[in-house]
């Protein structure tokens, strides 16, 4: 406890910046995932009424549903566009400047959605959702890289895990604010959609008070004075010489470099296993079954004879459970490491899904079985939050160097947004044809990923990027008698993230 208090005082600048980055980073991403379903009936009615005022005849239900689907899906299209462009722009213009520009995009998006009902224009919702997706595509790409770069080694796991904490806080905030007693009413739904405009303004005002990341200032800008000033502001007074030497070693190793495009990065042998790990953990995060759990939770709660009016509040309890477990992950990740939290989380989730498949299949035969299903839903969310939710982001940030990271996160963004889109398209059919047995697919994915991580992921806890790279080189060059050492770090680096 004493160590925590001393860290809180010494690194108060770091913790303040983590807060500022979070409210404009992964928080809006989580908020817009959870909030969009609450005003769905009001938006559909608004579309139909607006159309009738313009053309004198109502829309068919199929057309209304198509327009609603477009409102939902255009957010993902914007996110994909934003994440693809982000890597190149952050390399050219730096992360802080790009995040400030993202805030302006998000503010314009919020204004479009806030005034859509007043202007009697559902097209403004389309445009607002598209811009919101582009902005979040940028910010969700920048946020994990930024927090990973501003933290010292001993707090790196904690700071990376805060990305998941703010994401789940966004989800819970969306569930709370979306209740009809707050902003989820027929008169206030435009404010609900535009709520992240408030967090955008907060970040827009406060982010200029903080520096660019120290590695960026030294490695890419070569500004040692600004580098030392940023270290002092973020890490406080103290002996940070070991950390400074690690960053200088990374800079020296990248002295002779050439530009690589994203497709060239994918072909580079020195990054092969880092890419394998990144693709595995990111794909598993999308296909671990958490979305299926949220989908089935309403059905399980209804089967358990909970009153219909109480179900949104019980679902909110599931979201709060995920948020608490993500906070717990941020405190455990430096004690147990990333590797154990990942494969241990996967294994626990496989066990819970196996039991949940059994209880859902037998719930009509035994009246008490659906209560067991409710407990299993909370357990699954708990294991997800403690394990993959926070540890995945930490691993993806830590296994790439300062220069390779923007290109790697272009690939991460593509997997993330395409995964959301494809899962949204395919999952309803899986549920229709397989029912509760759809969990067997997620169990298989988790099991394979767990074995892969256990066998091939080097532990990154407390290690510098040079040490992590050397560990991966043993995999990348294992068929050769010699592989690069710390003094012969691969001399290709990424300053261009175009495809």
Secondary structure as GFF3:
##gff-version 3
##sequence-region A 1 499
A	DSSP	alpha_helix	2	10	.	.	.	ID=ss1
A	DSSP	alpha_helix	12	24	.	.	.	ID=ss2
A	DSSP	alpha_helix	26	35	.	.	.	ID=ss3
A	DSSP	alpha_helix	40	55	.	.	.	ID=ss4
A	DSSP	alpha_helix	61	93	.	.	.	ID=ss5
A	DSSP	alpha_helix	95	114	.	.	.	ID=ss6
A	DSSP	alpha_helix	116	119	.	.	.	ID=ss7
A	DSSP	alpha_helix	123	150	.	.	.	ID=ss8
A	DSSP	three_ten_helix	153	155	.	.	.	ID=ss9
A	DSSP	alpha_helix	156	177	.	.	.	ID=ss10
A	DSSP	alpha_helix	189	193	.	.	.	ID=ss11
A	DSSP	alpha_helix	196	206	.	.	.	ID=ss12
A	DSSP	three_ten_helix	207	209	.	.	.	ID=ss13
A	DSSP	alpha_helix	214	215	.	.	.	ID=ss14
A	DSSP	pi_helix	216	220	.	.	.	ID=ss15
A	DSSP	alpha_helix	224	235	.	.	.	ID=ss16
A	DSSP	alpha_helix	241	253	.	.	.	ID=ss17
A	DSSP	alpha_helix	262	267	.	.	.	ID=ss18
A	DSSP	three_ten_helix	269	271	.	.	.	ID=ss19
A	DSSP	alpha_helix	272	286	.	.	.	ID=ss20
A	DSSP	alpha_helix	290	303	.	.	.	ID=ss21
A	DSSP	alpha_helix	308	336	.	.	.	ID=ss22
A	DSSP	alpha_helix	338	362	.	.	.	ID=ss23
A	DSSP	alpha_helix	369	384	.	.	.	ID=ss24
A	DSSP	pi_helix	385	389	.	.	.	ID=ss25
A	DSSP	alpha_helix	390	398	.	.	.	ID=ss26
A	DSSP	alpha_helix	405	434	.	.	.	ID=ss27
A	DSSP	three_ten_helix	435	438	.	.	.	ID=ss28
A	DSSP	alpha_helix	439	456	.	.	.	ID=ss29
A	DSSP	alpha_helix	465	476	.	.	.	ID=ss30
A	DSSP	three_ten_helix	486	488	.	.	.	ID=ss31
###
